[in-house]
Amino acid sequence: MLHKLHDEIEKRSGKSWIQTIIDNYDRNESSGFSEFETYGMFCNLNLSKIIERPWRNKNIPMWGLHSINIKKLKRKYSLFYRSVTLPSFMKYSK
């Protein structure tokens, strides 16, 4: 799966996967890159290709962070998803 991820990054950027990550690393953030999130998102977008470990993740925009209640999230998403994340790229999307 990692080879597929690397190939996809290289195909889209026209550069090596490692150079693409270095070039896009946000040095103004305390965590400018997350290999775990990158891999998880890639797997999440390719669920039909994954048989042995299907990720079931729900991304929630960060704009609603102040109103998030853990118990409500659990009730709303636990039957369909294994995890809920608030990725930074969704910070301002609604």
PyMOL Python script that loads the backbone (N, CA, C, O; Angstrom):
from pymol import cmd

cmd.read_pdbstr("""\
ATOM      1  N   MET A   1       0.822  -1.189   0.000  1.00  0.00           N
ATOM      2  CA  MET A   1       0.000   0.000   0.000  1.00  0.00           C
ATOM      3  C   MET A   1       0.874   1.264   0.000  1.00  0.00           C
ATOM      4  O   MET A   1       0.536   2.273  -0.619  1.00  0.00           O
ATOM      5  N   LEU A   2       2.001   1.178   0.710  1.00  0.00           N
ATOM      6  CA  LEU A   2       2.903   2.336   0.721  1.00  0.00           C
ATOM      7  C   LEU A   2       3.486   2.608  -0.662  1.00  0.00           C
ATOM      8  O   LEU A   2       3.647   3.764  -1.055  1.00  0.00           O
ATOM      9  N   HIS A   3       3.797   1.555  -1.392  1.00  0.00           N
ATOM     10  CA  HIS A   3       4.298   1.750  -2.753  1.00  0.00           C
ATOM     11  C   HIS A   3       3.244   2.455  -3.611  1.00  0.00           C
ATOM     12  O   HIS A   3       3.576   3.331  -4.411  1.00  0.00           O
ATOM     13  N   LYS A   4       1.993   2.078  -3.446  1.00  0.00           N
ATOM     14  CA  LYS A   4       0.910   2.722  -4.196  1.00  0.00           C
ATOM     15  C   LYS A   4       0.787   4.195  -3.804  1.00  0.00           C
ATOM     16  O   LYS A   4       0.579   5.054  -4.661  1.00  0.00           O
ATOM     17  N   LEU A   5       0.915   4.484  -2.512  1.00  0.00           N
ATOM     18  CA  LEU A   5       0.860   5.864  -2.041  1.00  0.00           C
ATOM     19  C   LEU A   5       2.012   6.672  -2.633  1.00  0.00           C
ATOM     20  O   LEU A   5       1.801   7.770  -3.149  1.00  0.00           O
ATOM     21  N   HIS A   6       3.214   6.139  -2.560  1.00  0.00           N
ATOM     22  CA  HIS A   6       4.381   6.838  -3.119  1.00  0.00           C
ATOM     23  C   HIS A   6       4.207   7.078  -4.617  1.00  0.00           C
ATOM     24  O   HIS A   6       4.491   8.169  -5.112  1.00  0.00           O
ATOM     25  N   ASP A   7       3.744   6.064  -5.332  1.00  0.00           N
ATOM     26  CA  ASP A   7       3.529   6.202  -6.774  1.00  0.00           C
ATOM     27  C   ASP A   7       2.504   7.283  -7.085  1.00  0.00           C
ATOM     28  O   ASP A   7       2.682   8.063  -8.021  1.00  0.00           O
ATOM     29  N   GLU A   8       1.434   7.330  -6.305  1.00  0.00           N
ATOM     30  CA  GLU A   8       0.387   8.337  -6.531  1.00  0.00           C
ATOM     31  C   GLU A   8       0.911   9.742  -6.261  1.00  0.00           C
ATOM     32  O   GLU A   8       0.618  10.664  -7.022  1.00  0.00           O
ATOM     33  N   ILE A   9       1.673   9.917  -5.201  1.00  0.00           N
ATOM     34  CA  ILE A   9       2.263  11.228  -4.897  1.00  0.00           C
ATOM     35  C   ILE A   9       3.178  11.659  -6.038  1.00  0.00           C
ATOM     36  O   ILE A   9       3.123  12.808  -6.477  1.00  0.00           O
ATOM     37  N   GLU A  10       4.016  10.750  -6.519  1.00  0.00           N
ATOM     38  CA  GLU A  10       4.946  11.066  -7.601  1.00  0.00           C
ATOM     39  C   GLU A  10       4.217  11.369  -8.908  1.00  0.00           C
ATOM     40  O   GLU A  10       4.617  12.265  -9.651  1.00  0.00           O
ATOM     41  N   LYS A  11       3.155  10.626  -9.187  1.00  0.00           N
ATOM     42  CA  LYS A  11       2.377  10.854 -10.406  1.00  0.00           C
ATOM     43  C   LYS A  11       1.732  12.240 -10.387  1.00  0.00           C
ATOM     44  O   LYS A  11       1.740  12.946 -11.395  1.00  0.00           O
ATOM     45  N   ARG A  12       1.177  12.625  -9.243  1.00  0.00           N
ATOM     46  CA  ARG A  12       0.482  13.917  -9.151  1.00  0.00           C
ATOM     47  C   ARG A  12       1.427  15.113  -9.096  1.00  0.00           C
ATOM     48  O   ARG A  12       1.110  16.184  -9.613  1.00  0.00           O
ATOM     49  N   SER A  13       2.587  14.930  -8.469  1.00  0.00           N
ATOM     50  CA  SER A  13       3.491  16.068  -8.270  1.00  0.00           C
ATOM     51  C   SER A  13       4.574  16.184  -9.337  1.00  0.00           C
ATOM     52  O   SER A  13       5.098  17.272  -9.579  1.00  0.00           O
ATOM     53  N   GLY A  14       4.912  15.058  -9.979  1.00  0.00           N
ATOM     54  CA  GLY A  14       6.006  15.076 -10.943  1.00  0.00           C
ATOM     55  C   GLY A  14       7.374  15.049 -10.287  1.00  0.00           C
ATOM     56  O   GLY A  14       8.388  15.215 -10.966  1.00  0.00           O
ATOM     57  N   LYS A  15       7.420  14.841  -8.972  1.00  0.00           N
ATOM     58  CA  LYS A  15       8.665  14.772  -8.210  1.00  0.00           C
ATOM     59  C   LYS A  15       8.665  13.485  -7.400  1.00  0.00           C
ATOM     60  O   LYS A  15       7.663  12.774  -7.330  1.00  0.00           O
ATOM     61  N   SER A  16       9.814  13.198  -6.787  1.00  0.00           N
ATOM     62  CA  SER A  16       9.854  12.046  -5.891  1.00  0.00           C
ATOM     63  C   SER A  16       8.911  12.302  -4.716  1.00  0.00           C
ATOM     64  O   SER A  16       8.662  13.452  -4.353  1.00  0.00           O
ATOM     65  N   TRP A  17       8.397  11.243  -4.134  1.00  0.00           N
ATOM     66  CA  TRP A  17       7.438  11.407  -3.035  1.00  0.00           C
ATOM     67  C   TRP A  17       8.068  12.135  -1.860  1.00  0.00           C
ATOM     68  O   TRP A  17       7.419  12.971  -1.231  1.00  0.00           O
ATOM     69  N   ILE A  18       9.326  11.829  -1.557  1.00  0.00           N
ATOM     70  CA  ILE A  18       9.977  12.479  -0.407  1.00  0.00           C
ATOM     71  C   ILE A  18      10.207  13.969  -0.673  1.00  0.00           C
ATOM     72  O   ILE A  18      10.047  14.791   0.229  1.00  0.00           O
ATOM     73  N   GLN A  19      10.582  14.317  -1.909  1.00  0.00           N
ATOM     74  CA  GLN A  19      10.782  15.735  -2.241  1.00  0.00           C
ATOM     75  C   GLN A  19       9.459  16.489  -2.193  1.00  0.00           C
ATOM     76  O   GLN A  19       9.418  17.646  -1.775  1.00  0.00           O
ATOM     77  N   THR A  20       8.392  15.849  -2.614  1.00  0.00           N
ATOM     78  CA  THR A  20       7.072  16.476  -2.558  1.00  0.00           C
ATOM     79  C   THR A  20       6.682  16.782  -1.115  1.00  0.00           C
ATOM     80  O   THR A  20       6.154  17.856  -0.829  1.00  0.00           O
ATOM     81  N   ILE A  21       6.935  15.859  -0.222  1.00  0.00           N
ATOM     82  CA  ILE A  21       6.623  16.076   1.193  1.00  0.00           C
ATOM     83  C   ILE A  21       7.475  17.212   1.747  1.00  0.00           C
ATOM     84  O   ILE A  21       6.959  18.090   2.439  1.00  0.00           O
ATOM     85  N   ILE A  22       8.759  17.205   1.454  1.00  0.00           N
ATOM     86  CA  ILE A  22       9.662  18.264   1.938  1.00  0.00           C
ATOM     87  C   ILE A  22       9.224  19.623   1.408  1.00  0.00           C
ATOM     88  O   ILE A  22       9.197  20.601   2.155  1.00  0.00           O
ATOM     89  N   ASP A  23       8.885  19.691   0.139  1.00  0.00           N
ATOM     90  CA  ASP A  23       8.469  20.958  -0.470  1.00  0.00           C
ATOM     91  C   ASP A  23       7.158  21.487   0.092  1.00  0.00           C
ATOM     92  O   ASP A  23       6.924  22.695   0.078  1.00  0.00           O
ATOM     93  N   ASN A  24       6.307  20.605   0.581  1.00  0.00           N
ATOM     94  CA  ASN A  24       4.995  21.023   1.084  1.00  0.00           C
ATOM     95  C   ASN A  24       4.885  21.023   2.593  1.00  0.00           C
ATOM     96  O   ASN A  24       3.810  21.282   3.133  1.00  0.00           O
ATOM     97  N   TYR A  25       5.969  20.741   3.279  1.00  0.00           N
ATOM     98  CA  TYR A  25       5.982  20.722   4.740  1.00  0.00           C
ATOM     99  C   TYR A  25       5.729  22.131   5.265  1.00  0.00           C
ATOM    100  O   TYR A  25       6.424  23.068   4.874  1.00  0.00           O
ATOM    101  N   ASP A  26       4.761  22.289   6.130  1.00  0.00           N
ATOM    102  CA  ASP A  26       4.421  23.604   6.692  1.00  0.00           C
ATOM    103  C   ASP A  26       5.251  23.846   7.940  1.00  0.00           C
ATOM    104  O   ASP A  26       4.952  23.314   9.008  1.00  0.00           O
ATOM    105  N   ARG A  27       6.277  24.639   7.802  1.00  0.00           N
ATOM    106  CA  ARG A  27       7.186  24.904   8.913  1.00  0.00           C
ATOM    107  C   ARG A  27       6.612  25.874   9.951  1.00  0.00           C
ATOM    108  O   ARG A  27       7.226  26.107  10.992  1.00  0.00           O
ATOM    109  N   ASN A  28       5.444  26.433   9.668  1.00  0.00           N
ATOM    110  CA  ASN A  28       4.784  27.325  10.621  1.00  0.00           C
ATOM    111  C   ASN A  28       3.863  26.570  11.575  1.00  0.00           C
ATOM    112  O   ASN A  28       3.354  27.146  12.537  1.00  0.00           O
ATOM    113  N   GLU A  29       3.653  25.297  11.312  1.00  0.00           N
ATOM    114  CA  GLU A  29       2.803  24.467  12.158  1.00  0.00           C
ATOM    115  C   GLU A  29       3.678  23.611  13.056  1.00  0.00           C
ATOM    116  O   GLU A  29       4.779  23.222  12.667  1.00  0.00           O
ATOM    117  N   SER A  30       3.193  23.314  14.264  1.00  0.00           N
ATOM    118  CA  SER A  30       3.971  22.462  15.162  1.00  0.00           C
ATOM    119  C   SER A  30       4.054  21.037  14.626  1.00  0.00           C
ATOM    120  O   SER A  30       5.012  20.319  14.913  1.00  0.00           O
ATOM    121  N   SER A  31       3.067  20.633  13.859  1.00  0.00           N
ATOM    122  CA  SER A  31       3.091  19.327  13.204  1.00  0.00           C
ATOM    123  C   SER A  31       2.785  19.565  11.729  1.00  0.00           C
ATOM    124  O   SER A  31       1.639  19.443  11.297  1.00  0.00           O
ATOM    125  N   GLY A  32       3.805  19.900  10.969  1.00  0.00           N
ATOM    126  CA  GLY A  32       3.624  20.293   9.576  1.00  0.00           C
ATOM    127  C   GLY A  32       3.340  19.157   8.626  1.00  0.00           C
ATOM    128  O   GLY A  32       2.965  19.391   7.477  1.00  0.00           O
ATOM    129  N   PHE A  33       3.511  17.921   9.083  1.00  0.00           N
ATOM    130  CA  PHE A  33       3.244  16.762   8.243  1.00  0.00           C
ATOM    131  C   PHE A  33       2.958  15.560   9.131  1.00  0.00           C
ATOM    132  O   PHE A  33       3.626  15.355  10.145  1.00  0.00           O
ATOM    133  N   SER A  34       1.977  14.778   8.751  1.00  0.00           N
ATOM    134  CA  SER A  34       1.638  13.566   9.495  1.00  0.00           C
ATOM    135  C   SER A  34       1.610  12.390   8.535  1.00  0.00           C
ATOM    136  O   SER A  34       0.700  12.268   7.715  1.00  0.00           O
ATOM    137  N   GLU A  35       2.610  11.526   8.640  1.00  0.00           N
ATOM    138  CA  GLU A  35       2.634  10.341   7.778  1.00  0.00           C
ATOM    139  C   GLU A  35       1.462   9.419   8.091  1.00  0.00           C
ATOM    140  O   GLU A  35       0.936   8.753   7.200  1.00  0.00           O
ATOM    141  N   PHE A  36       1.055   9.382   9.353  1.00  0.00           N
ATOM    142  CA  PHE A  36      -0.074   8.553   9.762  1.00  0.00           C
ATOM    143  C   PHE A  36      -1.364   9.041   9.086  1.00  0.00           C
ATOM    144  O   PHE A  36      -2.135   8.242   8.554  1.00  0.00           O
ATOM    145  N   GLU A  37      -1.585  10.357   9.115  1.00  0.00           N
ATOM    146  CA  GLU A  37      -2.792  10.910   8.503  1.00  0.00           C
ATOM    147  C   GLU A  37      -2.745  10.768   6.982  1.00  0.00           C
ATOM    148  O   GLU A  37      -3.762  10.467   6.357  1.00  0.00           O
ATOM    149  N   THR A  38      -1.581  10.982   6.387  1.00  0.00           N
ATOM    150  CA  THR A  38      -1.443  10.835   4.942  1.00  0.00           C
ATOM    151  C   THR A  38      -1.779   9.409   4.513  1.00  0.00           C
ATOM    152  O   THR A  38      -2.536   9.201   3.565  1.00  0.00           O
ATOM    153  N   TYR A  39      -1.216   8.442   5.208  1.00  0.00           N
ATOM    154  CA  TYR A  39      -1.470   7.039   4.890  1.00  0.00           C
ATOM    155  C   TYR A  39      -2.945   6.685   5.124  1.00  0.00           C
ATOM    156  O   TYR A  39      -3.573   6.029   4.293  1.00  0.00           O
ATOM    157  N   GLY A  40      -3.481   7.122   6.251  1.00  0.00           N
ATOM    158  CA  GLY A  40      -4.878   6.835   6.566  1.00  0.00           C
ATOM    159  C   GLY A  40      -5.833   7.437   5.559  1.00  0.00           C
ATOM    160  O   GLY A  40      -6.791   6.787   5.142  1.00  0.00           O
ATOM    161  N   MET A  41      -5.577   8.690   5.161  1.00  0.00           N
ATOM    162  CA  MET A  41      -6.441   9.342   4.180  1.00  0.00           C
ATOM    163  C   MET A  41      -6.340   8.636   2.827  1.00  0.00           C
ATOM    164  O   MET A  41      -7.347   8.460   2.140  1.00  0.00           O
ATOM    165  N   PHE A  42      -5.137   8.237   2.448  1.00  0.00           N
ATOM    166  CA  PHE A  42      -4.953   7.519   1.189  1.00  0.00           C
ATOM    167  C   PHE A  42      -5.736   6.208   1.210  1.00  0.00           C
ATOM    168  O   PHE A  42      -6.421   5.869   0.245  1.00  0.00           O
ATOM    169  N   CYS A  43      -5.630   5.489   2.298  1.00  0.00           N
ATOM    170  CA  CYS A  43      -6.357   4.224   2.422  1.00  0.00           C
ATOM    171  C   CYS A  43      -7.857   4.465   2.433  1.00  0.00           C
ATOM    172  O   CYS A  43      -8.616   3.705   1.832  1.00  0.00           O
ATOM    173  N   ASN A  44      -8.283   5.513   3.110  1.00  0.00           N
ATOM    174  CA  ASN A  44      -9.700   5.853   3.192  1.00  0.00           C
ATOM    175  C   ASN A  44     -10.268   6.156   1.807  1.00  0.00           C
ATOM    176  O   ASN A  44     -11.406   5.794   1.506  1.00  0.00           O
ATOM    177  N   LEU A  45      -9.473   6.823   0.963  1.00  0.00           N
ATOM    178  CA  LEU A  45      -9.925   7.166  -0.385  1.00  0.00           C
ATOM    179  C   LEU A  45      -9.883   5.971  -1.328  1.00  0.00           C
ATOM    180  O   LEU A  45     -10.468   6.008  -2.410  1.00  0.00           O
ATOM    181  N   ASN A  46      -9.198   4.925  -0.921  1.00  0.00           N
ATOM    182  CA  ASN A  46      -9.043   3.741  -1.765  1.00  0.00           C
ATOM    183  C   ASN A  46      -9.651   2.508  -1.118  1.00  0.00           C
ATOM    184  O   ASN A  46      -9.105   1.411  -1.236  1.00  0.00           O
ATOM    185  N   LEU A  47     -10.770   2.677  -0.439  1.00  0.00           N
ATOM    186  CA  LEU A  47     -11.380   1.569   0.303  1.00  0.00           C
ATOM    187  C   LEU A  47     -11.668   0.352  -0.565  1.00  0.00           C
ATOM    188  O   LEU A  47     -11.542  -0.785  -0.111  1.00  0.00           O
ATOM    189  N   SER A  48     -12.048   0.588  -1.789  1.00  0.00           N
ATOM    190  CA  SER A  48     -12.370  -0.555  -2.642  1.00  0.00           C
ATOM    191  C   SER A  48     -11.147  -1.414  -2.938  1.00  0.00           C
ATOM    192  O   SER A  48     -11.281  -2.576  -3.322  1.00  0.00           O
ATOM    193  N   LYS A  49      -9.955  -0.849  -2.763  1.00  0.00           N
ATOM    194  CA  LYS A  49      -8.726  -1.584  -3.025  1.00  0.00           C
ATOM    195  C   LYS A  49      -8.210  -2.301  -1.784  1.00  0.00           C
ATOM    196  O   LYS A  49      -7.296  -3.121  -1.878  1.00  0.00           O
ATOM    197  N   ILE A  50      -8.780  -2.005  -0.634  1.00  0.00           N
ATOM    198  CA  ILE A  50      -8.299  -2.582   0.612  1.00  0.00           C
ATOM    199  C   ILE A  50      -9.264  -3.666   1.062  1.00  0.00           C
ATOM    200  O   ILE A  50     -10.461  -3.421   1.215  1.00  0.00           O
ATOM    201  N   ILE A  51      -8.754  -4.821   1.264  1.00  0.00           N
ATOM    202  CA  ILE A  51      -9.594  -5.929   1.716  1.00  0.00           C
ATOM    203  C   ILE A  51      -9.299  -6.254   3.173  1.00  0.00           C
ATOM    204  O   ILE A  51     -10.216  -6.457   3.969  1.00  0.00           O
ATOM    205  N   GLU A  52      -8.014  -6.302   3.520  1.00  0.00           N
ATOM    206  CA  GLU A  52      -7.638  -6.797   4.839  1.00  0.00           C
ATOM    207  C   GLU A  52      -7.824  -5.788   5.970  1.00  0.00           C
ATOM    208  O   GLU A  52      -8.042  -6.209   7.106  1.00  0.00           O
ATOM    209  N   ARG A  53      -7.752  -4.496   5.725  1.00  0.00           N
ATOM    210  CA  ARG A  53      -7.887  -3.516   6.796  1.00  0.00           C
ATOM    211  C   ARG A  53      -8.666  -2.293   6.319  1.00  0.00           C
ATOM    212  O   ARG A  53      -8.064  -1.255   6.043  1.00  0.00           O
ATOM    213  N   PRO A  54      -9.950  -2.392   6.221  1.00  0.00           N
ATOM    214  CA  PRO A  54     -10.705  -1.222   5.755  1.00  0.00           C
ATOM    215  C   PRO A  54     -10.769  -0.121   6.817  1.00  0.00           C
ATOM    216  O   PRO A  54     -11.249  -0.343   7.928  1.00  0.00           O
ATOM    217  N   TRP A  55     -10.285   1.053   6.462  1.00  0.00           N
ATOM    218  CA  TRP A  55     -10.391   2.191   7.373  1.00  0.00           C
ATOM    219  C   TRP A  55     -11.787   2.748   7.243  1.00  0.00           C
ATOM    220  O   TRP A  55     -12.328   2.868   6.144  1.00  0.00           O
ATOM    221  N   ARG A  56     -12.349   3.079   8.354  1.00  0.00           N
ATOM    222  CA  ARG A  56     -13.657   3.721   8.351  1.00  0.00           C
ATOM    223  C   ARG A  56     -13.517   4.954   9.225  1.00  0.00           C
ATOM    224  O   ARG A  56     -13.799   4.925  10.423  1.00  0.00           O
ATOM    225  N   ASN A  57     -13.081   6.023   8.611  1.00  0.00           N
ATOM    226  CA  ASN A  57     -12.795   7.255   9.323  1.00  0.00           C
ATOM    227  C   ASN A  57     -13.751   8.348   8.861  1.00  0.00           C
ATOM    228  O   ASN A  57     -14.086   8.421   7.678  1.00  0.00           O
ATOM    229  N   LYS A  58     -14.187   9.189   9.776  1.00  0.00           N
ATOM    230  CA  LYS A  58     -15.035  10.327   9.451  1.00  0.00           C
ATOM    231  C   LYS A  58     -14.241  11.602   9.714  1.00  0.00           C
ATOM    232  O   LYS A  58     -13.771  11.835  10.828  1.00  0.00           O
ATOM    233  N   ASN A  59     -14.100  12.418   8.682  1.00  0.00           N
ATOM    234  CA  ASN A  59     -13.429  13.713   8.830  1.00  0.00           C
ATOM    235  C   ASN A  59     -14.470  14.774   9.174  1.00  0.00           C
ATOM    236  O   ASN A  59     -15.511  14.869   8.524  1.00  0.00           O
ATOM    237  N   ILE A  60     -14.182  15.560  10.187  1.00  0.00           N
ATOM    238  CA  ILE A  60     -15.077  16.635  10.608  1.00  0.00           C
ATOM    239  C   ILE A  60     -14.310  17.945  10.517  1.00  0.00           C
ATOM    240  O   ILE A  60     -13.190  18.033  11.020  1.00  0.00           O
ATOM    241  N   PRO A  61     -14.883  18.962   9.890  1.00  0.00           N
ATOM    242  CA  PRO A  61     -14.187  20.250   9.794  1.00  0.00           C
ATOM    243  C   PRO A  61     -13.922  20.847  11.176  1.00  0.00           C
ATOM    244  O   PRO A  61     -14.733  20.711  12.092  1.00  0.00           O
ATOM    245  N   MET A  62     -12.786  21.502  11.306  1.00  0.00           N
ATOM    246  CA  MET A  62     -12.390  22.076  12.590  1.00  0.00           C
ATOM    247  C   MET A  62     -13.227  23.285  12.976  1.00  0.00           C
ATOM    248  O   MET A  62     -13.219  23.687  14.140  1.00  0.00           O
ATOM    249  N   TRP A  63     -13.956  23.880  12.022  1.00  0.00           N
ATOM    250  CA  TRP A  63     -14.743  25.062  12.362  1.00  0.00           C
ATOM    251  C   TRP A  63     -15.803  24.750  13.401  1.00  0.00           C
ATOM    252  O   TRP A  63     -16.271  25.659  14.088  1.00  0.00           O
ATOM    253  N   GLY A  64     -16.194  23.494  13.535  1.00  0.00           N
ATOM    254  CA  GLY A  64     -17.199  23.122  14.518  1.00  0.00           C
ATOM    255  C   GLY A  64     -16.628  22.596  15.819  1.00  0.00           C
ATOM    256  O   GLY A  64     -17.365  22.078  16.658  1.00  0.00           O
ATOM    257  N   LEU A  65     -15.324  22.724  15.996  1.00  0.00           N
ATOM    258  CA  LEU A  65     -14.647  22.147  17.148  1.00  0.00           C
ATOM    259  C   LEU A  65     -15.219  22.615  18.483  1.00  0.00           C
ATOM    260  O   LEU A  65     -15.324  21.819  19.417  1.00  0.00           O
ATOM    261  N   HIS A  66     -15.585  23.871  18.590  1.00  0.00           N
ATOM    262  CA  HIS A  66     -16.082  24.400  19.868  1.00  0.00           C
ATOM    263  C   HIS A  66     -17.391  23.754  20.313  1.00  0.00           C
ATOM    264  O   HIS A  66     -17.714  23.755  21.501  1.00  0.00           O
ATOM    265  N   SER A  67     -18.149  23.197  19.355  1.00  0.00           N
ATOM    266  CA  SER A  67     -19.453  22.631  19.708  1.00  0.00           C
ATOM    267  C   SER A  67     -19.460  21.100  19.720  1.00  0.00           C
ATOM    268  O   SER A  67     -20.524  20.487  19.810  1.00  0.00           O
ATOM    269  N   ILE A  68     -18.292  20.490  19.632  1.00  0.00           N
ATOM    270  CA  ILE A  68     -18.236  19.030  19.580  1.00  0.00           C
ATOM    271  C   ILE A  68     -18.370  18.427  20.972  1.00  0.00           C
ATOM    272  O   ILE A  68     -17.683  18.824  21.913  1.00  0.00           O
ATOM    273  N   ASN A  69     -19.257  17.474  21.072  1.00  0.00           N
ATOM    274  CA  ASN A  69     -19.490  16.753  22.301  1.00  0.00           C
ATOM    275  C   ASN A  69     -19.148  15.289  22.019  1.00  0.00           C
ATOM    276  O   ASN A  69     -19.720  14.680  21.115  1.00  0.00           O
ATOM    277  N   ILE A  70     -18.218  14.726  22.788  1.00  0.00           N
ATOM    278  CA  ILE A  70     -17.736  13.369  22.546  1.00  0.00           C
ATOM    279  C   ILE A  70     -18.873  12.342  22.572  1.00  0.00           C
ATOM    280  O   ILE A  70     -18.919  11.449  21.725  1.00  0.00           O
ATOM    281  N   LYS A  71     -19.777  12.463  23.524  1.00  0.00           N
ATOM    282  CA  LYS A  71     -20.877  11.502  23.606  1.00  0.00           C
ATOM    283  C   LYS A  71     -21.771  11.567  22.374  1.00  0.00           C
ATOM    284  O   LYS A  71     -22.229  10.537  21.880  1.00  0.00           O
ATOM    285  N   LYS A  72     -22.022  12.786  21.872  1.00  0.00           N
ATOM    286  CA  LYS A  72     -22.843  12.936  20.668  1.00  0.00           C
ATOM    287  C   LYS A  72     -22.122  12.356  19.453  1.00  0.00           C
ATOM    288  O   LYS A  72     -22.740  11.707  18.609  1.00  0.00           O
ATOM    289  N   LEU A  73     -20.817  12.594  19.370  1.00  0.00           N
ATOM    290  CA  LEU A  73     -20.036  12.028  18.268  1.00  0.00           C
ATOM    291  C   LEU A  73     -20.102  10.506  18.283  1.00  0.00           C
ATOM    292  O   LEU A  73     -20.277   9.864  17.248  1.00  0.00           O
ATOM    293  N   LYS A  74     -19.960   9.954  19.461  1.00  0.00           N
ATOM    294  CA  LYS A  74     -19.987   8.501  19.608  1.00  0.00           C
ATOM    295  C   LYS A  74     -21.326   7.936  19.150  1.00  0.00           C
ATOM    296  O   LYS A  74     -21.374   6.961  18.400  1.00  0.00           O
ATOM    297  N   ARG A  75     -22.405   8.552  19.602  1.00  0.00           N
ATOM    298  CA  ARG A  75     -23.740   8.088  19.197  1.00  0.00           C
ATOM    299  C   ARG A  75     -23.944   8.227  17.686  1.00  0.00           C
ATOM    300  O   ARG A  75     -24.501   7.339  17.040  1.00  0.00           O
ATOM    301  N   LYS A  76     -23.492   9.336  17.144  1.00  0.00           N
ATOM    302  CA  LYS A  76     -23.736   9.636  15.735  1.00  0.00           C
ATOM    303  C   LYS A  76     -22.907   8.778  14.785  1.00  0.00           C
ATOM    304  O   LYS A  76     -23.404   8.370  13.735  1.00  0.00           O
ATOM    305  N   TYR A  77     -21.646   8.495  15.136  1.00  0.00           N
ATOM    306  CA  TYR A  77     -20.743   7.870  14.178  1.00  0.00           C
ATOM    307  C   TYR A  77     -20.253   6.464  14.522  1.00  0.00           C
ATOM    308  O   TYR A  77     -19.715   5.789  13.644  1.00  0.00           O
ATOM    309  N   SER A  78     -20.411   6.003  15.733  1.00  0.00           N
ATOM    310  CA  SER A  78     -19.776   4.746  16.145  1.00  0.00           C
ATOM    311  C   SER A  78     -20.281   3.500  15.405  1.00  0.00           C
ATOM    312  O   SER A  78     -19.558   2.509  15.313  1.00  0.00           O
ATOM    313  N   LEU A  79     -21.480   3.536  14.891  1.00  0.00           N
ATOM    314  CA  LEU A  79     -21.982   2.369  14.162  1.00  0.00           C
ATOM    315  C   LEU A  79     -21.376   2.233  12.763  1.00  0.00           C
ATOM    316  O   LEU A  79     -21.353   1.139  12.199  1.00  0.00           O
ATOM    317  N   PHE A  80     -20.888   3.342  12.206  1.00  0.00           N
ATOM    318  CA  PHE A  80     -20.399   3.335  10.833  1.00  0.00           C
ATOM    319  C   PHE A  80     -18.904   3.587  10.691  1.00  0.00           C
ATOM    320  O   PHE A  80     -18.312   3.212   9.679  1.00  0.00           O
ATOM    321  N   TYR A  81     -18.285   4.214  11.686  1.00  0.00           N
ATOM    322  CA  TYR A  81     -16.876   4.603  11.585  1.00  0.00           C
ATOM    323  C   TYR A  81     -16.073   4.071  12.759  1.00  0.00           C
ATOM    324  O   TYR A  81     -16.602   3.877  13.853  1.00  0.00           O
ATOM    325  N   ARG A  82     -14.782   3.837  12.517  1.00  0.00           N
ATOM    326  CA  ARG A  82     -13.879   3.400  13.585  1.00  0.00           C
ATOM    327  C   ARG A  82     -13.196   4.584  14.254  1.00  0.00           C
ATOM    328  O   ARG A  82     -12.745   4.485  15.395  1.00  0.00           O
ATOM    329  N   SER A  83     -13.120   5.700  13.543  1.00  0.00           N
ATOM    330  CA  SER A  83     -12.475   6.878  14.127  1.00  0.00           C
ATOM    331  C   SER A  83     -13.065   8.150  13.535  1.00  0.00           C
ATOM    332  O   SER A  83     -13.671   8.140  12.464  1.00  0.00           O
ATOM    333  N   VAL A  84     -12.872   9.238  14.260  1.00  0.00           N
ATOM    334  CA  VAL A  84     -13.288  10.564  13.830  1.00  0.00           C
ATOM    335  C   VAL A  84     -12.059  11.453  13.958  1.00  0.00           C
ATOM    336  O   VAL A  84     -11.406  11.466  15.001  1.00  0.00           O
ATOM    337  N   THR A  85     -11.742  12.198  12.898  1.00  0.00           N
ATOM    338  CA  THR A  85     -10.596  13.097  12.945  1.00  0.00           C
ATOM    339  C   THR A  85     -11.014  14.500  12.532  1.00  0.00           C
ATOM    340  O   THR A  85     -12.040  14.698  11.881  1.00  0.00           O
ATOM    341  N   LEU A  86     -10.205  15.457  12.922  1.00  0.00           N
ATOM    342  CA  LEU A  86     -10.423  16.852  12.567  1.00  0.00           C
ATOM    343  C   LEU A  86      -9.178  17.327  11.814  1.00  0.00           C
ATOM    344  O   LEU A  86      -8.346  18.029  12.389  1.00  0.00           O
ATOM    345  N   PRO A  87      -9.038  16.954  10.533  1.00  0.00           N
ATOM    346  CA  PRO A  87      -7.829  17.297   9.805  1.00  0.00           C
ATOM    347  C   PRO A  87      -7.705  18.788   9.546  1.00  0.00           C
ATOM    348  O   PRO A  87      -8.695  19.470   9.282  1.00  0.00           O
ATOM    349  N   SER A  88      -6.481  19.284   9.625  1.00  0.00           N
ATOM    350  CA  SER A  88      -6.230  20.719   9.495  1.00  0.00           C
ATOM    351  C   SER A  88      -6.636  21.257   8.129  1.00  0.00           C
ATOM    352  O   SER A  88      -6.975  22.435   8.016  1.00  0.00           O
ATOM    353  N   PHE A  89      -6.611  20.416   7.071  1.00  0.00           N
ATOM    354  CA  PHE A  89      -6.978  20.921   5.757  1.00  0.00           C
ATOM    355  C   PHE A  89      -8.471  21.257   5.686  1.00  0.00           C
ATOM    356  O   PHE A  89      -8.912  21.916   4.744  1.00  0.00           O
ATOM    357  N   MET A  90      -9.241  20.814   6.663  1.00  0.00           N
ATOM    358  CA  MET A  90     -10.666  21.133   6.699  1.00  0.00           C
ATOM    359  C   MET A  90     -10.951  22.252   7.709  1.00  0.00           C
ATOM    360  O   MET A  90     -12.095  22.448   8.119  1.00  0.00           O
ATOM    361  N   LYS A  91      -9.913  22.975   8.101  1.00  0.00           N
ATOM    362  CA  LYS A  91     -10.034  23.992   9.137  1.00  0.00           C
ATOM    363  C   LYS A  91     -11.118  25.016   8.841  1.00  0.00           C
ATOM    364  O   LYS A  91     -11.874  25.401   9.733  1.00  0.00           O
ATOM    365  N   TYR A  92     -11.195  25.454   7.602  1.00  0.00           N
ATOM    366  CA  TYR A  92     -12.116  26.537   7.271  1.00  0.00           C
ATOM    367  C   TYR A  92     -13.244  26.121   6.346  1.00  0.00           C
ATOM    368  O   TYR A  92     -14.028  26.967   5.917  1.00  0.00           O
ATOM    369  N   SER A  93     -13.341  24.855   6.032  1.00  0.00           N
ATOM    370  CA  SER A  93     -14.400  24.418   5.120  1.00  0.00           C
ATOM    371  C   SER A  93     -15.712  24.198   5.879  1.00  0.00           C
ATOM    372  O   SER A  93     -15.703  23.824   7.052  1.00  0.00           O
ATOM    373  N   LYS A  94     -16.810  24.428   5.214  1.00  0.00           N
ATOM    374  CA  LYS A  94     -18.140  24.202   5.813  1.00  0.00           C
ATOM    375  C   LYS A  94     -18.967  23.371   4.894  1.00  0.00           C
ATOM    376  O   LYS A  94     -20.118  23.065   5.205  1.00  0.00           O
TER     377      LYS A  94
END
""", "prot")
cmd.dss("prot")
cmd.show_as("cartoon", "prot")
cmd.util.cbc("prot")
cmd.orient("prot")
